[in-house]
Amino acid sequence: MASKLYVGNLPYEVSDDGLQQFFASAGFRIESARVIRDMNTGRSRGFGFVELAAGEDMARAISQLNGQSLEGKALQINEARPQARRSERGGSFGGGGGRGGDRGGYGGRRRY
């Protein structure tokens, strides 16, 4: 079974291939590497995920690569957590993440 890693603090210029090459140059076999991009702009969001090949030691990858520099930025590498279902994520309109009854200045026009 493959292990999935979260890779944070990525330089915005790094591509999927660049991320994969970084792990491969450290001696790890990779199933996939994906830099997460903004849906509207296509720009990197500064993090991604790497799936190690079966048999690779995730703890060794974390200890060896966490804090290593990639294009001048120290990477943050952790075990990836499972993605929450959409209904559990919250958000401003999905319930759970919005302002609730506090309109915070977003009211209609007041007439005095």
TIVO-2410 file (N, C-alpha, C; in nm, 3 decimals):
# residues 112
REC num residu      c1      c2      c3 atome chaine
REC   1      M   0.084  -0.119   0.000     N      A
REC   1      M   0.000   0.000   0.000    CA      A
REC   1      M   0.088   0.124   0.000     C      A
REC   2      A   0.053   0.221  -0.082     N      A
REC   2      A   0.131   0.344  -0.095    CA      A
REC   2      A   0.104   0.437   0.022     C      A
REC   3      S   0.201   0.522   0.054     N      A
REC   3      S   0.190   0.621   0.161    CA      A
REC   3      S   0.181   0.759   0.098     C      A
REC   4      K   0.094   0.843   0.154     N      A
REC   4      K   0.074   0.976   0.098    CA      A
REC   4      K   0.129   1.081   0.193     C      A
REC   5      L   0.208   1.174   0.137     N      A
REC   5      L   0.270   1.280   0.214    CA      A
REC   5      L   0.215   1.415   0.172     C      A
REC   6      Y   0.200   1.504   0.270     N      A
REC   6      Y   0.167   1.645   0.245    CA      A
REC   6      Y   0.300   1.718   0.235     C      A
REC   7      V   0.315   1.802   0.133     N      A
REC   7      V   0.437   1.881   0.116    CA      A
REC   7      V   0.395   2.028   0.112     C      A
REC   8      G   0.431   2.101   0.217     N      A
REC   8      G   0.394   2.241   0.228    CA      A
REC   8      G   0.513   2.333   0.207     C      A
REC   9      N   0.483   2.461   0.192     N      A
REC   9      N   0.581   2.567   0.170    CA      A
REC   9      N   0.655   2.548   0.038     C      A
REC  10      L   0.582   2.500  -0.062     N      A
REC  10      L   0.642   2.483  -0.195    CA      A
REC  10      L   0.658   2.617  -0.264     C      A
REC  11      P   0.768   2.635  -0.334     N      A
REC  11      P   0.781   2.755  -0.417    CA      A
REC  11      P   0.670   2.752  -0.525     C      A
REC  12      Y   0.616   2.866  -0.558     N      A
REC  12      Y   0.506   2.872  -0.653    CA      A
REC  12      Y   0.544   2.824  -0.793     C      A
REC  13      E   0.674   2.824  -0.824     N      A
REC  13      E   0.719   2.784  -0.958    CA      A
REC  13      E   0.731   2.634  -0.975     C      A
REC  14      V   0.725   2.556  -0.867     N      A
REC  14      V   0.746   2.412  -0.875    CA      A
REC  14      V   0.626   2.345  -0.942     C      A
REC  15      S   0.656   2.255  -1.036     N      A
REC  15      S   0.553   2.179  -1.107    CA      A
REC  15      S   0.541   2.039  -1.047     C      A
REC  16      D   0.444   1.963  -1.095     N      A
REC  16      D   0.429   1.824  -1.054    CA      A
REC  16      D   0.559   1.748  -1.080     C      A
REC  17      D   0.615   1.767  -1.200     N      A
REC  17      D   0.740   1.699  -1.236    CA      A
REC  17      D   0.855   1.741  -1.146     C      A
REC  18      G   0.863   1.869  -1.114     N      A
REC  18      G   0.969   1.917  -1.026    CA      A
REC  18      G   0.960   1.857  -0.887     C      A
REC  19      L   0.839   1.843  -0.837     N      A
REC  19      L   0.818   1.782  -0.706    CA      A
REC  19      L   0.858   1.635  -0.709     C      A
REC  20      Q   0.819   1.567  -0.815     N      A
REC  20      Q   0.855   1.426  -0.830    CA      A
REC  20      Q   1.007   1.409  -0.840     C      A
REC  21      Q   1.071   1.494  -0.914     N      A
REC  21      Q   1.217   1.486  -0.930    CA      A
REC  21      Q   1.288   1.512  -0.797     C      A
REC  22      F   1.235   1.602  -0.715     N      A
REC  22      F   1.295   1.630  -0.585    CA      A
REC  22      F   1.298   1.504  -0.500     C      A
REC  23      F   1.187   1.431  -0.494     N      A
REC  23      F   1.180   1.308  -0.415    CA      A
REC  23      F   1.265   1.198  -0.478     C      A
REC  24      A   1.263   1.188  -0.610     N      A
REC  24      A   1.342   1.086  -0.679    CA      A
REC  24      A   1.491   1.109  -0.658     C      A
REC  25      S   1.534   1.235  -0.658     N      A
REC  25      S   1.677   1.265  -0.639    CA      A
REC  25      S   1.723   1.230  -0.498     C      A
REC  26      A   1.627   1.221  -0.404     N      A
REC  26      A   1.661   1.181  -0.267    CA      A
REC  26      A   1.656   1.029  -0.252     C      A
REC  27      G   1.626   0.958  -0.361     N      A
REC  27      G   1.628   0.812  -0.359    CA      A
REC  27      G   1.496   0.745  -0.331     C      A
REC  28      F   1.386   0.818  -0.340     N      A
REC  28      F   1.255   0.759  -0.314    CA      A
REC  28      F   1.183   0.726  -0.444     C      A
REC  29      R   1.112   0.614  -0.443     N      A
REC  29      R   1.028   0.578  -0.558    CA      A
REC  29      R   0.890   0.640  -0.536     C      A
REC  30      I   0.839   0.705  -0.639     N      A
REC  30      I   0.717   0.783  -0.628    CA      A
REC  30      I   0.608   0.724  -0.719     C      A
REC  31      E   0.488   0.711  -0.664     N      A
REC  31      E   0.372   0.674  -0.745    CA      A
REC  31      E   0.317   0.797  -0.817     C      A
REC  32      S   0.304   0.907  -0.741     N      A
REC  32      S   0.251   1.030  -0.801    CA      A
REC  32      S   0.297   1.149  -0.719     C      A
REC  33      A   0.299   1.264  -0.786     N      A
REC  33      A   0.330   1.391  -0.720    CA      A
REC  33      A   0.238   1.495  -0.782     C      A
REC  34      R   0.171   1.572  -0.695     N      A
REC  34      R   0.074   1.669  -0.747    CA      A
REC  34      R   0.084   1.799  -0.667     C      A
REC  35      V   0.107   1.908  -0.739     N      A
REC  35      V   0.105   2.041  -0.680    CA      A
REC  35      V  -0.040   2.091  -0.692     C      A
REC  36      I  -0.096   2.138  -0.583     N      A
REC  36      I  -0.235   2.186  -0.584    CA      A
REC  36      I  -0.238   2.328  -0.639     C      A
REC  37      R  -0.330   2.350  -0.732     N      A
REC  37      R  -0.340   2.479  -0.801    CA      A
REC  37      R  -0.476   2.542  -0.777     C      A
REC  38      D  -0.479   2.675  -0.778     N      A
REC  38      D  -0.603   2.750  -0.767    CA      A
REC  38      D  -0.688   2.723  -0.890     C      A
REC  39      M  -0.814   2.694  -0.870     N      A
REC  39      M  -0.902   2.659  -0.982    CA      A
REC  39      M  -0.924   2.776  -1.077     C      A
REC  40      N  -0.924   2.898  -1.025     N      A
REC  40      N  -0.952   3.014  -1.109    CA      A
REC  40      N  -0.829   3.064  -1.184     C      A
REC  41      T  -0.716   3.068  -1.116     N      A
REC  41      T  -0.597   3.129  -1.177    CA      A
REC  41      T  -0.497   3.027  -1.231     C      A
REC  42      G  -0.503   2.904  -1.181     N      A
REC  42      G  -0.406   2.802  -1.222    CA      A
REC  42      G  -0.273   2.815  -1.149     C      A
REC  43      R  -0.261   2.913  -1.062     N      A
REC  43      R  -0.137   2.935  -0.986    CA      A
REC  43      R  -0.128   2.834  -0.872     C      A
REC  44      S  -0.007   2.792  -0.842     N      A
REC  44      S   0.017   2.700  -0.731    CA      A
REC  44      S  -0.034   2.762  -0.601     C      A
REC  45      R  -0.087   2.677  -0.514     N      A
REC  45      R  -0.132   2.723  -0.383    CA      A
REC  45      R  -0.024   2.706  -0.278     C      A
REC  46      G   0.095   2.656  -0.320     N      A
REC  46      G   0.207   2.646  -0.229    CA      A
REC  46      G   0.216   2.516  -0.152     C      A
REC  47      F   0.136   2.417  -0.192     N      A
REC  47      F   0.145   2.287  -0.128    CA      A
REC  47      F   0.107   2.179  -0.229     C      A
REC  48      G   0.138   2.056  -0.193     N      A
REC  48      G   0.107   1.945  -0.280    CA      A
REC  48      G   0.110   1.814  -0.205     C      A
REC  49      F   0.095   1.705  -0.279     N      A
REC  49      F   0.092   1.572  -0.221    CA      A
REC  49      F   0.181   1.480  -0.303     C      A
REC  50      V   0.251   1.392  -0.232     N      A
REC  50      V   0.337   1.293  -0.296    CA      A
REC  50      V   0.294   1.157  -0.243     C      A
REC  51      E   0.272   1.064  -0.335     N      A
REC  51      E   0.239   0.929  -0.297    CA      A
REC  51      E   0.361   0.841  -0.322     C      A
REC  52      L   0.415   0.787  -0.213     N      A
REC  52      L   0.532   0.701  -0.223    CA      A
REC  52      L   0.493   0.564  -0.274     C      A
REC  53      A   0.583   0.499  -0.345     N      A
REC  53      A   0.558   0.364  -0.394    CA      A
REC  53      A   0.548   0.268  -0.276     C      A
REC  54      A   0.479   0.157  -0.298     N      A
REC  54      A   0.465   0.054  -0.195    CA      A
REC  54      A   0.603   0.009  -0.150     C      A
REC  55      G   0.618  -0.006  -0.020     N      A
REC  55      G   0.745  -0.050   0.035    CA      A
REC  55      G   0.838   0.063   0.077     C      A
REC  56      E   0.810   0.186   0.034     N      A
REC  56      E   0.892   0.300   0.076    CA      A
REC  56      E   0.856   0.336   0.220     C      A
REC  57      D   0.954   0.378   0.297     N      A
REC  57      D   0.937   0.411   0.437    CA      A
REC  57      D   0.897   0.559   0.451     C      A
REC  58      M   0.770   0.581   0.488     N      A
REC  58      M   0.720   0.717   0.499    CA      A
REC  58      M   0.791   0.794   0.610     C      A
REC  59      A   0.815   0.731   0.723     N      A
REC  59      A   0.883   0.798   0.834    CA      A
REC  59      A   1.024   0.842   0.792     C      A
REC  60      R   1.093   0.760   0.715     N      A
REC  60      R   1.227   0.795   0.667    CA      A
REC  60      R   1.220   0.914   0.571     C      A
REC  61      A   1.119   0.914   0.484     N      A
REC  61      A   1.103   1.026   0.389    CA      A
REC  61      A   1.077   1.156   0.465     C      A
REC  62      I   0.993   1.151   0.566     N      A
REC  62      I   0.962   1.271   0.644    CA      A
REC  62      I   1.087   1.321   0.717     C      A
REC  63      S   1.155   1.229   0.786     N      A
REC  63      S   1.272   1.272   0.864    CA      A
REC  63      S   1.386   1.321   0.774     C      A
REC  64      Q   1.400   1.261   0.657     N      A
REC  64      Q   1.510   1.298   0.568    CA      A
REC  64      Q   1.483   1.428   0.492     C      A
REC  65      L   1.355   1.453   0.454     N      A
REC  65      L   1.326   1.564   0.365    CA      A
REC  65      L   1.259   1.684   0.432     C      A
REC  66      N   1.199   1.666   0.548     N      A
REC  66      N   1.135   1.778   0.616    CA      A
REC  66      N   1.240   1.884   0.649     C      A
REC  67      G   1.215   2.007   0.609     N      A
REC  67      G   1.309   2.116   0.632    CA      A
REC  67      G   1.412   2.134   0.523     C      A
REC  68      Q   1.419   2.040   0.428     N      A
REC  68      Q   1.513   2.053   0.317    CA      A
REC  68      Q   1.470   2.168   0.226     C      A
REC  69      S   1.566   2.229   0.163     N      A
REC  69      S   1.540   2.345   0.078    CA      A
REC  69      S   1.509   2.302  -0.065     C      A
REC  70      L   1.406   2.361  -0.120     N      A
REC  70      L   1.372   2.344  -0.262    CA      A
REC  70      L   1.354   2.485  -0.318     C      A
REC  71      E   1.443   2.522  -0.409     N      A
REC  71      E   1.443   2.656  -0.468    CA      A
REC  71      E   1.440   2.765  -0.361     C      A
REC  72      G   1.516   2.743  -0.253     N      A
REC  72      G   1.531   2.844  -0.149    CA      A
REC  72      G   1.426   2.843  -0.040     C      A
REC  73      K   1.331   2.751  -0.044     N      A
REC  73      K   1.227   2.744   0.059    CA      A
REC  73      K   1.238   2.612   0.134     C      A
REC  74      A   1.231   2.620   0.267     N      A
REC  74      A   1.236   2.500   0.350    CA      A
REC  74      A   1.101   2.430   0.346     C      A
REC  75      L   1.100   2.306   0.299     N      A
REC  75      L   0.976   2.232   0.285    CA      A
REC  75      L   0.924   2.182   0.420     C      A
REC  76      Q   0.793   2.172   0.428     N      A
REC  76      Q   0.727   2.115   0.544    CA      A
REC  76      Q   0.663   1.985   0.496     C      A
REC  77      I   0.708   1.872   0.548     N      A
REC  77      I   0.659   1.743   0.501    CA      A
REC  77      I   0.601   1.666   0.618     C      A
REC  78      N   0.477   1.621   0.601     N      A
REC  78      N   0.404   1.545   0.703    CA      A
REC  78      N   0.325   1.435   0.636     C      A
REC  79      E   0.276   1.344   0.717     N      A
REC  79      E   0.183   1.244   0.666    CA      A
REC  79      E   0.053   1.314   0.629     C      A
REC  80      A   0.001   1.283   0.512     N      A
REC  80      A  -0.123   1.347   0.467    CA      A
REC  80      A  -0.241   1.291   0.545     C      A
REC  81      R  -0.332   1.381   0.583     N      A
REC  81      R  -0.454   1.339   0.650    CA      A
REC  81      R  -0.559   1.312   0.543     C      A
REC  82      P  -0.653   1.222   0.572     N      A
REC  82      P  -0.760   1.197   0.475    CA      A
REC  82      P  -0.841   1.325   0.451     C      A
REC  83      Q  -0.885   1.344   0.328     N      A
REC  83      Q  -0.963   1.462   0.294    CA      A
REC  83      Q  -1.102   1.450   0.356     C      A
REC  84      A  -1.146   1.557   0.420     N      A
REC  84      A  -1.280   1.559   0.480    CA      A
REC  84      A  -1.385   1.564   0.371     C      A
REC  85      R  -1.499   1.502   0.400     N      A
REC  85      R  -1.611   1.510   0.306    CA      A
REC  85      R  -1.657   1.654   0.295     C      A
REC  86      R  -1.711   1.692   0.181     N      A
REC  86      R  -1.753   1.830   0.159    CA      A
REC  86      R  -1.847   1.882   0.267     C      A
REC  87      S  -1.940   1.801   0.313     N      A
REC  87      S  -2.036   1.848   0.412    CA      A
REC  87      S  -1.970   1.875   0.547     C      A
REC  88      E  -1.852   1.818   0.573     N      A
REC  88      E  -1.784   1.838   0.699    CA      A
REC  88      E  -1.686   1.954   0.694     C      A
REC  89      R  -1.657   2.009   0.577     N      A
REC  89      R  -1.557   2.114   0.563    CA      A
REC  89      R  -1.606   2.250   0.609     C      A
REC  90      G  -1.735   2.270   0.606     N      A
REC  90      G  -1.787   2.402   0.643    CA      A
REC  90      G  -1.776   2.496   0.526     C      A
REC  91      G  -1.783   2.622   0.554     N      A
REC  91      G  -1.776   2.723   0.449    CA      A
REC  91      G  -1.880   2.828   0.476     C      A
REC  92      S  -1.876   2.934   0.401     N      A
REC  92      S  -1.964   3.045   0.431    CA      A
REC  92      S  -2.110   3.017   0.401     C      A
REC  93      F  -2.139   2.924   0.309     N      A
REC  93      F  -2.278   2.898   0.278    CA      A
REC  93      F  -2.319   2.756   0.315     C      A
REC  94      G  -2.226   2.670   0.347     N      A
REC  94      G  -2.257   2.531   0.376    CA      A
REC  94      G  -2.289   2.505   0.521     C      A
REC  95      G  -2.291   2.605   0.603     N      A
REC  95      G  -2.317   2.585   0.744    CA      A
REC  95      G  -2.190   2.546   0.816     C      A
REC  96      G  -2.164   2.606   0.925     N      A
REC  96      G  -2.049   2.568   1.005    CA      A
REC  96      G  -1.932   2.664   0.994     C      A
REC  97      G  -1.918   2.736   0.883     N      A
REC  97      G  -1.800   2.819   0.872    CA      A
REC  97      G  -1.830   2.966   0.851     C      A
REC  98      G  -1.955   3.000   0.838     N      A
REC  98      G  -1.989   3.138   0.807    CA      A
REC  98      G  -2.000   3.225   0.931     C      A
REC  99      R  -2.051   3.343   0.911     N      A
REC  99      R  -2.062   3.439   1.020    CA      A
REC  99      R  -2.190   3.420   1.101     C      A
REC 100      G  -2.280   3.336   1.057     N      A
REC 100      G  -2.404   3.318   1.131    CA      A
REC 100      G  -2.489   3.444   1.125     C      A
REC 101      G  -2.542   3.484   1.239     N      A
REC 101      G  -2.629   3.600   1.243    CA      A
REC 101      G  -2.555   3.733   1.244     C      A
REC 102      D  -2.427   3.732   1.272     N      A
REC 102      D  -2.349   3.855   1.274    CA      A
REC 102      D  -2.322   3.899   1.131     C      A
REC 103      R  -2.381   4.007   1.090     N      A
REC 103      R  -2.367   4.051   0.951    CA      A
REC 103      R  -2.236   4.126   0.930     C      A
REC 104      G  -2.168   4.162   1.035     N      A
REC 104      G  -2.036   4.222   1.025    CA      A
REC 104      G  -2.026   4.340   0.929     C      A
REC 105      G  -2.128   4.424   0.927     N      A
REC 105      G  -2.120   4.541   0.841    CA      A
REC 105      G  -2.180   4.521   0.704     C      A
REC 106      Y  -2.235   4.403   0.679     N      A
REC 106      Y  -2.292   4.373   0.547    CA      A
REC 106      Y  -2.445   4.382   0.554     C      A
REC 107      G  -2.496   4.491   0.594     N      A
REC 107      G  -2.640   4.507   0.605    CA      A
REC 107      G  -2.692   4.593   0.491     C      A
REC 108      G  -2.821   4.609   0.493     N      A
REC 108      G  -2.882   4.697   0.394    CA      A
REC 108      G  -2.854   4.842   0.432     C      A
REC 109      R  -2.904   4.932   0.353     N      A
REC 109      R  -2.883   5.074   0.381    CA      A
REC 109      R  -2.971   5.116   0.497     C      A
REC 110      R  -2.914   5.192   0.586     N      A
REC 110      R  -2.991   5.241   0.700    CA      A
REC 110      R  -3.050   5.377   0.666     C      A
REC 111      R  -3.171   5.394   0.708     N      A
REC 111      R  -3.237   5.522   0.685    CA      A
REC 111      R  -3.267   5.581   0.821     C      A
REC 112      Y  -3.222   5.702   0.844     N      A
REC 112      Y  -3.239   5.767   0.975    CA      A
REC 112      Y  -3.352   5.864   0.973     C      A
***
